[in-house]
Amino acid sequence: MSWYKQLGNSVKEMRFVFCQTCGRSEGIRNLVSKNYWQWKDANPHFPFVVRECESIDPYILIRYKYGVEKKALIGNLNESELEQVIGQLVAQSNKVNSTI
């Protein structure tokens, strides 16, 4: 899924928070390390924020327009499952932004 090409103006920030050593965070660590530069090349001014915190349950936080945020817990998900979760969060942006 090419969710990173659909970010546009509807999503303001995407934050990845995970543990640098925990097994629960392995999927998101791999996804970010493999794809970060591809995402950044497609969206050079978009803030992809990566935070590593010891022993934390991994999550993705997306900030939409008007400060609305959605958080998805992503512990123990593999890379393809993570792509689906992120794609769903990005796809929700028009619905979330239109309700405000």
Buried (B, 14 or more C-beta within 10 A) or exposed (E): EEBBEBBEEBBBBBBBBBBEEBEBBBBBBEBBEEBEEEBEEEBEEBEBEBEBEEEBBBBBBBBBBEEBEBEBEBBBBEBEEBBEBBBEBBEBBEEBBEEE
